[in-house]
C-alpha cells in the first residue's frame, strides 16, 4: 500500500480531528526532543529527534490531505519564504 493511501486510511479510521490533535502531540514531542538535545547532545538524543521528525512528517502528510489548500498554495508560499530568507542572508535565490 502506498504512503498516501495509508495516510487516508489513518484519517478515516481515527477521524480528522483526532489526527489533527495527534499532529499537535507529535509537534510537541519534537519540541521536547529538541529541548532535551540542548541539555545533553548524545547520540540517543539525536536519534530521538530523528524519530520525532519522522512522526511529524507523517502527520504533515495527513494534514495535507485534510487541507486541500496546501496543494494549490504551498509552492507559492514556499517560494516567497525562500526569497525572503535569501534576502536576509544576502544571497541570490535560485528557483
Ligand atoms: Mg512521536
PDB file of the backbone (N, CA, C, O) and the ligand in Angstrom, with CONECT records:
HET     MG  A 101       1
ATOM      1  N   UNK A   1       0.837  -1.197   0.000  1.00  0.00           N
ATOM      2  CA  UNK A   1       0.000   0.000   0.000  1.00  0.00           C
ATOM      3  C   UNK A   1       0.877   1.255   0.000  1.00  0.00           C
ATOM      4  O   UNK A   1       1.861   1.339   0.735  1.00  0.00           O
ATOM      5  N   UNK A   2       0.506   2.214  -0.828  1.00  0.00           N
ATOM      6  CA  UNK A   2       1.287   3.453  -0.921  1.00  0.00           C
ATOM      7  C   UNK A   2       1.053   4.335   0.302  1.00  0.00           C
ATOM      8  O   UNK A   2       0.029   4.248   0.979  1.00  0.00           O
ATOM      9  N   UNK A   3       2.063   5.205   0.561  1.00  0.00           N
ATOM     10  CA  UNK A   3       2.001   6.107   1.718  1.00  0.00           C
ATOM     11  C   UNK A   3       0.712   6.911   1.773  1.00  0.00           C
ATOM     12  O   UNK A   3       0.069   6.999   2.820  1.00  0.00           O
ATOM     13  N   UNK A   4       0.335   7.500   0.633  1.00  0.00           N
ATOM     14  CA  UNK A   4      -0.820   8.396   0.622  1.00  0.00           C
ATOM     15  C   UNK A   4      -2.087   7.651   1.025  1.00  0.00           C
ATOM     16  O   UNK A   4      -2.901   8.164   1.793  1.00  0.00           O
ATOM     17  N   UNK A   5      -2.244   6.443   0.505  1.00  0.00           N
ATOM     18  CA  UNK A   5      -3.420   5.636   0.845  1.00  0.00           C
ATOM     19  C   UNK A   5      -3.413   5.270   2.333  1.00  0.00           C
ATOM     20  O   UNK A   5      -4.451   5.274   2.995  1.00  0.00           O
ATOM     21  N   UNK A   6      -2.220   4.956   2.837  1.00  0.00           N
ATOM     22  CA  UNK A   6      -2.077   4.647   4.262  1.00  0.00           C
ATOM     23  C   UNK A   6      -2.497   5.844   5.125  1.00  0.00           C
ATOM     24  O   UNK A   6      -3.174   5.688   6.141  1.00  0.00           O
ATOM     25  N   UNK A   7      -2.077   7.042   4.694  1.00  0.00           N
ATOM     26  CA  UNK A   7      -2.436   8.266   5.429  1.00  0.00           C
ATOM     27  C   UNK A   7      -3.946   8.488   5.381  1.00  0.00           C
ATOM     28  O   UNK A   7      -4.551   8.886   6.377  1.00  0.00           O
ATOM     29  N   UNK A   8      -4.555   8.231   4.218  1.00  0.00           N
ATOM     30  CA  UNK A   8      -6.017   8.374   4.079  1.00  0.00           C
ATOM     31  C   UNK A   8      -6.737   7.407   5.015  1.00  0.00           C
ATOM     32  O   UNK A   8      -7.720   7.771   5.661  1.00  0.00           O
ATOM     33  N   UNK A   9      -6.239   6.171   5.082  1.00  0.00           N
ATOM     34  CA  UNK A   9      -6.861   5.169   5.949  1.00  0.00           C
ATOM     35  C   UNK A   9      -6.775   5.571   7.419  1.00  0.00           C
ATOM     36  O   UNK A   9      -7.716   5.362   8.184  1.00  0.00           O
ATOM     37  N   UNK A  10      -5.640   6.148   7.805  1.00  0.00           N
ATOM     38  CA  UNK A  10      -5.477   6.601   9.196  1.00  0.00           C
ATOM     39  C   UNK A  10      -6.503   7.690   9.515  1.00  0.00           C
ATOM     40  O   UNK A  10      -7.117   7.673  10.583  1.00  0.00           O
ATOM     41  N   UNK A  11      -6.688   8.631   8.596  1.00  0.00           N
ATOM     42  CA  UNK A  11      -7.657   9.713   8.810  1.00  0.00           C
ATOM     43  C   UNK A  11      -9.080   9.155   8.870  1.00  0.00           C
ATOM     44  O   UNK A  11      -9.903   9.619   9.659  1.00  0.00           O
ATOM     45  N   UNK A  12      -9.358   8.170   8.041  1.00  0.00           N
ATOM     46  CA  UNK A  12     -10.697   7.566   8.044  1.00  0.00           C
ATOM     47  C   UNK A  12     -10.935   6.783   9.337  1.00  0.00           C
ATOM     48  O   UNK A  12     -12.015   6.862   9.923  1.00  0.00           O
ATOM     49  N   UNK A  13      -9.934   6.034   9.777  1.00  0.00           N
ATOM     50  CA  UNK A  13     -10.096   5.184  10.968  1.00  0.00           C
ATOM     51  C   UNK A  13     -10.282   5.999  12.250  1.00  0.00           C
ATOM     52  O   UNK A  13     -11.164   5.711  13.059  1.00  0.00           O
ATOM     53  N   UNK A  14      -9.440   7.015  12.421  1.00  0.00           N
ATOM     54  CA  UNK A  14      -9.478   7.759  13.687  1.00  0.00           C
ATOM     55  C   UNK A  14     -10.165   9.112  13.570  1.00  0.00           C
ATOM     56  O   UNK A  14     -10.483   9.739  14.581  1.00  0.00           O
ATOM     57  N   UNK A  15     -10.393   9.559  12.353  1.00  0.00           N
ATOM     58  CA  UNK A  15     -11.061  10.839  12.138  1.00  0.00           C
ATOM     59  C   UNK A  15     -10.077  11.998  12.033  1.00  0.00           C
ATOM     60  O   UNK A  15      -9.003  11.977  12.633  1.00  0.00           O
ATOM     61  N   UNK A  16     -10.469  13.017  11.252  1.00  0.00           N
ATOM     62  CA  UNK A  16      -9.566  14.149  11.010  1.00  0.00           C
ATOM     63  C   UNK A  16      -9.244  14.918  12.293  1.00  0.00           C
ATOM     64  O   UNK A  16      -8.098  15.307  12.516  1.00  0.00           O
ATOM     65  N   UNK A  17     -10.257  15.136  13.135  1.00  0.00           N
ATOM     66  CA  UNK A  17      -9.992  15.916  14.357  1.00  0.00           C
ATOM     67  C   UNK A  17      -8.969  15.203  15.239  1.00  0.00           C
ATOM     68  O   UNK A  17      -8.049  15.826  15.767  1.00  0.00           O
ATOM     69  N   UNK A  18      -9.142  13.892  15.391  1.00  0.00           N
ATOM     70  CA  UNK A  18      -8.205  13.121  16.208  1.00  0.00           C
ATOM     71  C   UNK A  18      -6.790  13.180  15.619  1.00  0.00           C
ATOM     72  O   UNK A  18      -5.809  13.264  16.358  1.00  0.00           O
ATOM     73  N   UNK A  19      -6.694  13.137  14.319  1.00  0.00           N
ATOM     74  CA  UNK A  19      -5.370  13.169  13.687  1.00  0.00           C
ATOM     75  C   UNK A  19      -4.749  14.559  13.768  1.00  0.00           C
ATOM     76  O   UNK A  19      -3.530  14.693  13.871  1.00  0.00           O
ATOM     77  N   UNK A  20      -5.586  15.591  13.721  1.00  0.00           N
ATOM     78  CA  UNK A  20      -5.028  16.945  13.917  1.00  0.00           C
ATOM     79  C   UNK A  20      -4.467  17.073  15.334  1.00  0.00           C
ATOM     80  O   UNK A  20      -3.404  17.656  15.540  1.00  0.00           O
ATOM     81  N   UNK A  21      -5.204  16.514  16.316  1.00  0.00           N
ATOM     82  CA  UNK A  21      -4.703  16.551  17.697  1.00  0.00           C
ATOM     83  C   UNK A  21      -3.409  15.735  17.830  1.00  0.00           C
ATOM     84  O   UNK A  21      -2.492  16.104  18.564  1.00  0.00           O
ATOM     85  N   UNK A  22      -3.366  14.624  17.103  1.00  0.00           N
ATOM     86  CA  UNK A  22      -2.139  13.812  17.101  1.00  0.00           C
ATOM     87  C   UNK A  22      -0.990  14.611  16.493  1.00  0.00           C
ATOM     88  O   UNK A  22       0.153  14.506  16.938  1.00  0.00           O
ATOM     89  N   UNK A  23      -1.298  15.404  15.484  1.00  0.00           N
ATOM     90  CA  UNK A  23      -0.273  16.277  14.882  1.00  0.00           C
ATOM     91  C   UNK A  23       0.285  17.254  15.907  1.00  0.00           C
ATOM     92  O   UNK A  23       1.490  17.499  15.964  1.00  0.00           O
ATOM     93  N   UNK A  24      -0.617  17.809  16.718  1.00  0.00           N
ATOM     94  CA  UNK A  24      -0.186  18.732  17.783  1.00  0.00           C
ATOM     95  C   UNK A  24       0.732  17.987  18.756  1.00  0.00           C
ATOM     96  O   UNK A  24       1.782  18.499  19.145  1.00  0.00           O
ATOM     97  N   UNK A  25       0.323  16.771  19.145  1.00  0.00           N
ATOM     98  CA  UNK A  25       1.134  15.975  20.081  1.00  0.00           C
ATOM     99  C   UNK A  25       2.520  15.684  19.515  1.00  0.00           C
ATOM    100  O   UNK A  25       3.529  15.801  20.211  1.00  0.00           O
ATOM    101  N   UNK A  26       2.549  15.305  18.244  1.00  0.00           N
ATOM    102  CA  UNK A  26       3.843  14.960  17.640  1.00  0.00           C
ATOM    103  C   UNK A  26       4.751  16.189  17.526  1.00  0.00           C
ATOM    104  O   UNK A  26       5.965  16.088  17.706  1.00  0.00           O
ATOM    105  N   UNK A  27       4.155  17.351  17.226  1.00  0.00           N
ATOM    106  CA  UNK A  27       4.960  18.589  17.199  1.00  0.00           C
ATOM    107  C   UNK A  27       5.532  18.865  18.589  1.00  0.00           C
ATOM    108  O   UNK A  27       6.684  19.275  18.727  1.00  0.00           O
ATOM    109  N   UNK A  28       4.711  18.635  19.614  1.00  0.00           N
ATOM    110  CA  UNK A  28       5.167  18.861  20.990  1.00  0.00           C
ATOM    111  C   UNK A  28       6.297  17.896  21.349  1.00  0.00           C
ATOM    112  O   UNK A  28       7.252  18.273  22.028  1.00  0.00           O
ATOM    113  N   UNK A  29       6.179  16.647  20.887  1.00  0.00           N
ATOM    114  CA  UNK A  29       7.240  15.675  21.162  1.00  0.00           C
ATOM    115  C   UNK A  29       8.546  16.072  20.467  1.00  0.00           C
ATOM    116  O   UNK A  29       9.631  15.864  21.010  1.00  0.00           O
ATOM    117  N   UNK A  30       8.435  16.637  19.277  1.00  0.00           N
ATOM    118  CA  UNK A  30       9.651  17.106  18.586  1.00  0.00           C
ATOM    119  C   UNK A  30      10.264  18.282  19.339  1.00  0.00           C
ATOM    120  O   UNK A  30      11.481  18.363  19.501  1.00  0.00           O
ATOM    121  N   UNK A  31       9.418  19.178  19.789  1.00  0.00           N
ATOM    122  CA  UNK A  31       9.902  20.321  20.584  1.00  0.00           C
ATOM    123  C   UNK A  31      10.643  19.813  21.821  1.00  0.00           C
ATOM    124  O   UNK A  31      11.729  20.292  22.147  1.00  0.00           O
ATOM    125  N   UNK A  32      10.041  18.837  22.503  1.00  0.00           N
ATOM    126  CA  UNK A  32      10.655  18.290  23.719  1.00  0.00           C
ATOM    127  C   UNK A  32      11.999  17.618  23.397  1.00  0.00           C
ATOM    128  O   UNK A  32      12.972  17.779  24.134  1.00  0.00           O
ATOM    129  N   UNK A  33      12.039  16.869  22.295  1.00  0.00           N
ATOM    130  CA  UNK A  33      13.285  16.190  21.902  1.00  0.00           C
ATOM    131  C   UNK A  33      14.383  17.216  21.608  1.00  0.00           C
ATOM    132  O   UNK A  33      15.544  17.014  21.963  1.00  0.00           O
ATOM    133  N   UNK A  34      13.999  18.320  20.956  1.00  0.00           N
ATOM    134  CA  UNK A  34      14.982  19.372  20.650  1.00  0.00           C
ATOM    135  C   UNK A  34      15.479  20.036  21.940  1.00  0.00           C
ATOM    136  O   UNK A  34      16.665  20.338  22.071  1.00  0.00           O
ATOM    137  N   UNK A  35      14.583  20.254  22.869  1.00  0.00           N
ATOM    138  CA  UNK A  35      14.976  20.846  24.154  1.00  0.00           C
ATOM    139  C   UNK A  35      15.938  19.920  24.904  1.00  0.00           C
ATOM    140  O   UNK A  35      16.947  20.370  25.448  1.00  0.00           O
ATOM    141  N   UNK A  36      15.613  18.620  24.928  1.00  0.00           N
ATOM    142  CA  UNK A  36      16.474  17.659  25.619  1.00  0.00           C
ATOM    143  C   UNK A  36      17.865  17.621  24.998  1.00  0.00           C
ATOM    144  O   UNK A  36      18.867  17.501  25.703  1.00  0.00           O
ATOM    145  N   UNK A  37      17.917  17.724  23.672  1.00  0.00           N
ATOM    146  CA  UNK A  37      19.207  17.692  22.977  1.00  0.00           C
ATOM    147  C   UNK A  37      20.097  18.856  23.414  1.00  0.00           C
ATOM    148  O   UNK A  37      21.314  18.709  23.524  1.00  0.00           O
ATOM    149  N   UNK A  38      19.479  20.012  23.661  1.00  0.00           N
ATOM    150  CA  UNK A  38      20.262  21.170  24.097  1.00  0.00           C
ATOM    151  C   UNK A  38      20.877  20.939  25.477  1.00  0.00           C
ATOM    152  O   UNK A  38      21.912  21.522  25.800  1.00  0.00           O
ATOM    153  N   UNK A  39      20.246  20.091  26.290  1.00  0.00           N
ATOM    154  CA  UNK A  39      20.794  19.785  27.606  1.00  0.00           C
ATOM    155  C   UNK A  39      21.860  18.698  27.538  1.00  0.00           C
ATOM    156  O   UNK A  39      22.810  18.694  28.321  1.00  0.00           O
ATOM    157  N   UNK A  40      21.689  17.762  26.577  1.00  0.00           N
ATOM    158  CA  UNK A  40      22.559  16.597  26.532  1.00  0.00           C
ATOM    159  C   UNK A  40      22.705  16.114  25.084  1.00  0.00           C
ATOM    160  O   UNK A  40      21.842  15.401  24.572  1.00  0.00           O
ATOM    161  N   UNK A  41      23.802  16.506  24.433  1.00  0.00           N
ATOM    162  CA  UNK A  41      23.951  16.239  22.999  1.00  0.00           C
ATOM    163  C   UNK A  41      24.579  14.870  22.743  1.00  0.00           C
ATOM    164  O   UNK A  41      25.686  14.759  22.217  1.00  0.00           O
ATOM    165  N   UNK A  42      23.838  13.834  23.130  1.00  0.00           N
ATOM    166  CA  UNK A  42      24.285  12.463  22.907  1.00  0.00           C
ATOM    167  C   UNK A  42      23.606  11.879  21.692  1.00  0.00           C
ATOM    168  O   UNK A  42      22.625  12.425  21.186  1.00  0.00           O
ATOM    169  N   UNK A  43      24.149  10.738  21.220  1.00  0.00           N
ATOM    170  CA  UNK A  43      23.582  10.076  20.043  1.00  0.00           C
ATOM    171  C   UNK A  43      22.120   9.715  20.260  1.00  0.00           C
ATOM    172  O   UNK A  43      21.296   9.904  19.366  1.00  0.00           O
ATOM    173  N   UNK A  44      21.793   9.199  21.436  1.00  0.00           N
ATOM    174  CA  UNK A  44      20.400   8.832  21.721  1.00  0.00           C
ATOM    175  C   UNK A  44      19.468  10.032  21.564  1.00  0.00           C
ATOM    176  O   UNK A  44      18.357   9.909  21.047  1.00  0.00           O
ATOM    177  N   UNK A  45      19.933  11.179  22.013  1.00  0.00           N
ATOM    178  CA  UNK A  45      19.107  12.391  21.914  1.00  0.00           C
ATOM    179  C   UNK A  45      18.913  12.781  20.454  1.00  0.00           C
ATOM    180  O   UNK A  45      17.828  13.205  20.054  1.00  0.00           O
ATOM    181  N   UNK A  46      19.971  12.635  19.662  1.00  0.00           N
ATOM    182  CA  UNK A  46      19.877  12.947  18.229  1.00  0.00           C
ATOM    183  C   UNK A  46      18.928  11.969  17.530  1.00  0.00           C
ATOM    184  O   UNK A  46      18.125  12.362  16.684  1.00  0.00           O
ATOM    185  N   UNK A  47      19.036  10.691  17.898  1.00  0.00           N
ATOM    186  CA  UNK A  47      18.151   9.693  17.282  1.00  0.00           C
ATOM    187  C   UNK A  47      16.700   9.928  17.688  1.00  0.00           C
ATOM    188  O   UNK A  47      15.786   9.680  16.902  1.00  0.00           O
ATOM    189  N   UNK A  48      16.490  10.396  18.894  1.00  0.00           N
ATOM    190  CA  UNK A  48      15.126  10.731  19.327  1.00  0.00           C
ATOM    191  C   UNK A  48      14.560  11.878  18.494  1.00  0.00           C
ATOM    192  O   UNK A  48      13.379  11.875  18.144  1.00  0.00           O
ATOM    193  N   UNK A  49      15.403  12.854  18.180  1.00  0.00           N
ATOM    194  CA  UNK A  49      14.960  13.964  17.321  1.00  0.00           C
ATOM    195  C   UNK A  49      14.550  13.429  15.952  1.00  0.00           C
ATOM    196  O   UNK A  49      13.518  13.819  15.406  1.00  0.00           O
ATOM    197  N   UNK A  50      15.367  12.533  15.407  1.00  0.00           N
ATOM    198  CA  UNK A  50      15.051  11.972  14.087  1.00  0.00           C
ATOM    199  C   UNK A  50      13.705  11.239  14.123  1.00  0.00           C
ATOM    200  O   UNK A  50      12.880  11.390  13.222  1.00  0.00           O
ATOM    201  N   UNK A  51      13.499  10.443  15.180  1.00  0.00           N
ATOM    202  CA  UNK A  51      12.229   9.719  15.303  1.00  0.00           C
ATOM    203  C   UNK A  51      11.043  10.691  15.356  1.00  0.00           C
ATOM    204  O   UNK A  51      10.021  10.472  14.706  1.00  0.00           O
ATOM    205  N   UNK A  52      11.193  11.755  16.129  1.00  0.00           N
ATOM    206  CA  UNK A  52      10.091  12.718  16.243  1.00  0.00           C
ATOM    207  C   UNK A  52       9.906  13.509  14.954  1.00  0.00           C
ATOM    208  O   UNK A  52       8.786  13.892  14.615  1.00  0.00           O
ATOM    209  N   UNK A  53      11.006  13.757  14.232  1.00  0.00           N
ATOM    210  CA  UNK A  53      10.883  14.412  12.914  1.00  0.00           C
ATOM    211  C   UNK A  53      10.056  13.543  11.970  1.00  0.00           C
ATOM    212  O   UNK A  53       9.202  14.043  11.238  1.00  0.00           O
ATOM    213  N   UNK A  54      10.318  12.244  11.998  1.00  0.00           N
ATOM    214  CA  UNK A  54       9.556  11.328  11.128  1.00  0.00           C
ATOM    215  C   UNK A  54       8.081  11.317  11.534  1.00  0.00           C
ATOM    216  O   UNK A  54       7.197  11.337  10.677  1.00  0.00           O
ATOM    217  N   UNK A  55       7.819  11.285  12.848  1.00  0.00           N
ATOM    218  CA  UNK A  55       6.425  11.340  13.311  1.00  0.00           C
ATOM    219  C   UNK A  55       5.731  12.600  12.786  1.00  0.00           C
ATOM    220  O   UNK A  55       4.595  12.539  12.315  1.00  0.00           O
ATOM    221  N   UNK A  56       6.418  13.736  12.870  1.00  0.00           N
ATOM    222  CA  UNK A  56       5.830  14.998  12.403  1.00  0.00           C
ATOM    223  C   UNK A  56       5.624  14.943  10.881  1.00  0.00           C
ATOM    224  O   UNK A  56       4.606  15.410  10.371  1.00  0.00           O
ATOM    225  N   UNK A  57       6.590  14.375  10.173  1.00  0.00           N
ATOM    226  CA  UNK A  57       6.433  14.247   8.711  1.00  0.00           C
ATOM    227  C   UNK A  57       5.190  13.439   8.359  1.00  0.00           C
ATOM    228  O   UNK A  57       4.453  13.789   7.437  1.00  0.00           O
ATOM    229  N   UNK A  58       4.964  12.361   9.096  1.00  0.00           N
ATOM    230  CA  UNK A  58       3.781  11.529   8.827  1.00  0.00           C
ATOM    231  C   UNK A  58       2.490  12.299   9.123  1.00  0.00           C
ATOM    232  O   UNK A  58       1.503  12.169   8.399  1.00  0.00           O
ATOM    233  N   UNK A  59       2.506  13.091  10.181  1.00  0.00           N
ATOM    234  CA  UNK A  59       1.319  13.883  10.490  1.00  0.00           C
ATOM    235  C   UNK A  59       1.125  14.981   9.454  1.00  0.00           C
ATOM    236  O   UNK A  59      -0.010  15.312   9.111  1.00  0.00           O
ATOM    237  N   UNK A  60       2.219  15.552   8.951  1.00  0.00           N
ATOM    238  CA  UNK A  60       2.104  16.567   7.893  1.00  0.00           C
ATOM    239  C   UNK A  60       1.463  15.972   6.648  1.00  0.00           C
ATOM    240  O   UNK A  60       0.657  16.627   5.986  1.00  0.00           O
ATOM    241  N   UNK A  61       1.820  14.733   6.329  1.00  0.00           N
ATOM    242  CA  UNK A  61       1.207  14.082   5.162  1.00  0.00           C
ATOM    243  C   UNK A  61      -0.305  13.968   5.348  1.00  0.00           C
ATOM    244  O   UNK A  61      -1.067  14.149   4.397  1.00  0.00           O
ATOM    245  N   UNK A  62      -0.736  13.670   6.569  1.00  0.00           N
ATOM    246  CA  UNK A  62      -2.177  13.578   6.833  1.00  0.00           C
ATOM    247  C   UNK A  62      -2.831  14.963   6.807  1.00  0.00           C
ATOM    248  O   UNK A  62      -3.949  15.114   6.314  1.00  0.00           O
ATOM    249  N   UNK A  63      -2.136  15.965   7.335  1.00  0.00           N
ATOM    250  CA  UNK A  63      -2.677  17.321   7.316  1.00  0.00           C
ATOM    251  C   UNK A  63      -2.833  17.832   5.885  1.00  0.00           C
ATOM    252  O   UNK A  63      -3.776  18.560   5.576  1.00  0.00           O
ATOM    253  N   UNK A  64      -1.898  17.443   5.016  1.00  0.00           N
ATOM    254  CA  UNK A  64      -2.001  17.852   3.607  1.00  0.00           C
ATOM    255  C   UNK A  64      -3.275  17.304   2.977  1.00  0.00           C
ATOM    256  O   UNK A  64      -3.891  17.963   2.138  1.00  0.00           O
ATOM    257  N   UNK A  65      -3.669  16.103   3.378  1.00  0.00           N
ATOM    258  CA  UNK A  65      -4.906  15.520   2.849  1.00  0.00           C
ATOM    259  C   UNK A  65      -6.135  16.257   3.383  1.00  0.00           C
ATOM    260  O   UNK A  65      -7.137  16.400   2.682  1.00  0.00           O
ATOM    261  N   UNK A  66      -6.046  16.723   4.633  1.00  0.00           N
ATOM    262  CA  UNK A  66      -7.186  17.411   5.257  1.00  0.00           C
ATOM    263  C   UNK A  66      -7.350  18.829   4.749  1.00  0.00           C
ATOM    264  O   UNK A  66      -8.449  19.382   4.763  1.00  0.00           O
ATOM    265  N   UNK A  67      -6.240  19.418   4.295  1.00  0.00           N
ATOM    266  CA  UNK A  67      -6.277  20.805   3.843  1.00  0.00           C
ATOM    267  C   UNK A  67      -5.859  20.853   2.375  1.00  0.00           C
ATOM    268  O   UNK A  67      -4.686  21.054   2.062  1.00  0.00           O
ATOM    269  N   UNK A  68      -6.832  20.666   1.476  1.00  0.00           N
ATOM    270  CA  UNK A  68      -6.510  20.652   0.041  1.00  0.00           C
ATOM    271  C   UNK A  68      -5.925  21.978  -0.450  1.00  0.00           C
ATOM    272  O   UNK A  68      -5.343  22.046  -1.532  1.00  0.00           O
ATOM    273  N   UNK A  69      -6.086  23.028   0.357  1.00  0.00           N
ATOM    274  CA  UNK A  69      -5.491  24.329   0.005  1.00  0.00           C
ATOM    275  C   UNK A  69      -3.968  24.224  -0.085  1.00  0.00           C
ATOM    276  O   UNK A  69      -3.315  25.028  -0.750  1.00  0.00           O
ATOM    277  N   UNK A  70      -3.417  23.221   0.594  1.00  0.00           N
ATOM    278  CA  UNK A  70      -1.952  23.057   0.580  1.00  0.00           C
ATOM    279  C   UNK A  70      -1.440  22.910  -0.843  1.00  0.00           C
ATOM    280  O   UNK A  70      -0.495  23.579  -1.261  1.00  0.00           O
ATOM    281  N   UNK A  71      -2.093  22.014  -1.575  1.00  0.00           N
ATOM    282  CA  UNK A  71      -1.652  21.668  -2.934  1.00  0.00           C
ATOM    283  C   UNK A  71      -1.504  22.894  -3.845  1.00  0.00           C
ATOM    284  O   UNK A  71      -0.535  23.018  -4.593  1.00  0.00           O
ATOM    285  N   UNK A  72      -2.493  23.796  -3.759  1.00  0.00           N
ATOM    286  CA  UNK A  72      -2.511  24.929  -4.691  1.00  0.00           C
ATOM    287  C   UNK A  72      -1.794  26.167  -4.153  1.00  0.00           C
ATOM    288  O   UNK A  72      -1.626  27.142  -4.886  1.00  0.00           O
ATOM    289  N   UNK A  73      -1.374  26.148  -2.909  1.00  0.00           N
ATOM    290  CA  UNK A  73      -0.758  27.358  -2.334  1.00  0.00           C
ATOM    291  C   UNK A  73       0.650  27.167  -1.779  1.00  0.00           C
ATOM    292  O   UNK A  73       1.401  28.136  -1.668  1.00  0.00           O
ATOM    293  N   UNK A  74       1.017  25.949  -1.433  1.00  0.00           N
ATOM    294  CA  UNK A  74       2.275  25.743  -0.716  1.00  0.00           C
ATOM    295  C   UNK A  74       3.503  26.162  -1.529  1.00  0.00           C
ATOM    296  O   UNK A  74       4.425  26.772  -0.988  1.00  0.00           O
ATOM    297  N   UNK A  75       3.516  25.837  -2.819  1.00  0.00           N
ATOM    298  CA  UNK A  75       4.690  26.185  -3.636  1.00  0.00           C
ATOM    299  C   UNK A  75       4.898  27.702  -3.692  1.00  0.00           C
ATOM    300  O   UNK A  75       6.025  28.186  -3.587  1.00  0.00           O
ATOM    301  N   UNK A  76       3.790  28.449  -3.860  1.00  0.00           N
ATOM    302  CA  UNK A  76       3.879  29.912  -3.919  1.00  0.00           C
ATOM    303  C   UNK A  76       4.393  30.460  -2.583  1.00  0.00           C
ATOM    304  O   UNK A  76       5.277  31.316  -2.554  1.00  0.00           O
ATOM    305  N   UNK A  77       3.836  29.963  -1.487  1.00  0.00           N
ATOM    306  CA  UNK A  77       4.227  30.450  -0.161  1.00  0.00           C
ATOM    307  C   UNK A  77       5.683  30.074   0.125  1.00  0.00           C
ATOM    308  O   UNK A  77       6.444  30.883   0.655  1.00  0.00           O
ATOM    309  N   UNK A  78       6.067  28.842  -0.229  1.00  0.00           N
ATOM    310  CA  UNK A  78       7.453  28.399  -0.036  1.00  0.00           C
ATOM    311  C   UNK A  78       8.421  29.280  -0.814  1.00  0.00           C
ATOM    312  O   UNK A  78       9.475  29.663  -0.307  1.00  0.00           O
ATOM    313  N   UNK A  79       8.050  29.596  -2.052  1.00  0.00           N
ATOM    314  CA  UNK A  79       8.896  30.465  -2.883  1.00  0.00           C
ATOM    315  C   UNK A  79       9.082  31.826  -2.245  1.00  0.00           C
ATOM    316  O   UNK A  79      10.190  32.360  -2.211  1.00  0.00           O
ATOM    317  N   UNK A  80       7.972  32.397  -1.728  1.00  0.00           N
ATOM    318  CA  UNK A  80       8.039  33.697  -1.061  1.00  0.00           C
ATOM    319  C   UNK A  80       8.948  33.628   0.163  1.00  0.00           C
ATOM    320  O   UNK A  80       9.785  34.505   0.378  1.00  0.00           O
ATOM    321  N   UNK A  81       8.773  32.577   0.962  1.00  0.00           N
ATOM    322  CA  UNK A  81       9.566  32.443   2.192  1.00  0.00           C
ATOM    323  C   UNK A  81      11.050  32.241   1.881  1.00  0.00           C
ATOM    324  O   UNK A  81      11.916  32.795   2.559  1.00  0.00           O
ATOM    325  N   UNK A  82      11.335  31.443   0.850  1.00  0.00           N
ATOM    326  CA  UNK A  82      12.732  31.211   0.479  1.00  0.00           C
ATOM    327  C   UNK A  82      13.363  32.492  -0.080  1.00  0.00           C
ATOM    328  O   UNK A  82      14.535  32.780   0.165  1.00  0.00           O
ATOM    329  N   UNK A  83      12.558  33.259  -0.842  1.00  0.00           N
ATOM    330  CA  UNK A  83      13.040  34.532  -1.369  1.00  0.00           C
ATOM    331  C   UNK A  83      13.391  35.474  -0.221  1.00  0.00           C
ATOM    332  O   UNK A  83      14.444  36.112  -0.225  1.00  0.00           O
ATOM    333  N   UNK A  84      12.487  35.552   0.769  1.00  0.00           N
ATOM    334  CA  UNK A  84      12.704  36.422   1.926  1.00  0.00           C
ATOM    335  C   UNK A  84      13.939  35.987   2.720  1.00  0.00           C
ATOM    336  O   UNK A  84      14.732  36.816   3.168  1.00  0.00           O
ATOM    337  N   UNK A  85      14.083  34.658   2.885  1.00  0.00           N
ATOM    338  CA  UNK A  85      15.249  34.137   3.606  1.00  0.00           C
ATOM    339  C   UNK A  85      16.546  34.480   2.877  1.00  0.00           C
ATOM    340  O   UNK A  85      17.536  34.869   3.496  1.00  0.00           O
ATOM    341  N   UNK A  86      16.525  34.331   1.555  1.00  0.00           N
ATOM    342  CA  UNK A  86      17.742  34.618   0.797  1.00  0.00           C
ATOM    343  C   UNK A  86      18.108  36.086   0.907  1.00  0.00           C
ATOM    344  O   UNK A  86      19.288  36.436   0.928  1.00  0.00           O
ATOM    345  N   UNK A  87      17.078  36.966   0.976  1.00  0.00           N
ATOM    346  CA  UNK A  87      17.353  38.399   1.143  1.00  0.00           C
ATOM    347  C   UNK A  87      17.969  38.666   2.511  1.00  0.00           C
ATOM    348  O   UNK A  87      18.899  39.462   2.638  1.00  0.00           O
ATOM    349  N   UNK A  88      17.449  38.001   3.521  1.00  0.00           N
ATOM    350  CA  UNK A  88      18.004  38.162   4.876  1.00  0.00           C
ATOM    351  C   UNK A  88      19.457  37.712   4.933  1.00  0.00           C
ATOM    352  O   UNK A  88      20.280  38.291   5.644  1.00  0.00           O
ATOM    353  N   UNK A  89      19.756  36.649   4.154  1.00  0.00           N
ATOM    354  CA  UNK A  89      21.116  36.111   4.143  1.00  0.00           C
ATOM    355  C   UNK A  89      22.030  36.844   3.164  1.00  0.00           C
ATOM    356  O   UNK A  89      23.242  36.628   3.151  1.00  0.00           O
ATOM    357  N   UNK A  90      21.436  37.714   2.344  1.00  0.00           N
ATOM    358  CA  UNK A  90      22.212  38.483   1.390  1.00  0.00           C
ATOM    359  C   UNK A  90      22.758  37.645   0.248  1.00  0.00           C
ATOM    360  O   UNK A  90      23.836  37.916  -0.281  1.00  0.00           O
ATOM    361  N   UNK A  91      21.990  36.610  -0.128  1.00  0.00           N
ATOM    362  CA  UNK A  91      22.403  35.776  -1.248  1.00  0.00           C
ATOM    363  C   UNK A  91      21.290  35.730  -2.277  1.00  0.00           C
ATOM    364  O   UNK A  91      20.136  36.045  -1.986  1.00  0.00           O
ATOM    365  N   UNK A  92      21.661  35.330  -3.491  1.00  0.00           N
ATOM    366  CA  UNK A  92      20.657  35.248  -4.554  1.00  0.00           C
ATOM    367  C   UNK A  92      19.923  33.926  -4.445  1.00  0.00           C
ATOM    368  O   UNK A  92      20.539  32.875  -4.274  1.00  0.00           O
ATOM    369  N   UNK A  93      18.599  33.985  -4.546  1.00  0.00           N
ATOM    370  CA  UNK A  93      17.774  32.787  -4.501  1.00  0.00           C
ATOM    371  C   UNK A  93      17.529  32.294  -5.921  1.00  0.00           C
ATOM    372  O   UNK A  93      16.992  33.017  -6.760  1.00  0.00           O
ATOM    373  N   UNK A  94      17.927  31.065  -6.174  1.00  0.00           N
ATOM    374  CA  UNK A  94      17.723  30.462  -7.497  1.00  0.00           C
ATOM    375  C   UNK A  94      16.671  29.375  -7.357  1.00  0.00           C
ATOM    376  O   UNK A  94      16.864  28.409  -6.619  1.00  0.00           O
ATOM    377  N   UNK A  95      15.542  29.533  -8.074  1.00  0.00           N
ATOM    378  CA  UNK A  95      14.447  28.545  -8.000  1.00  0.00           C
ATOM    379  C   UNK A  95      14.811  27.252  -8.695  1.00  0.00           C
ATOM    380  O   UNK A  95      14.007  26.320  -8.726  1.00  0.00           O
TER     381      UNK A  95
HETATM  382 MG    MG A 101       6.347  10.947  18.488  1.00  0.00          MG
END
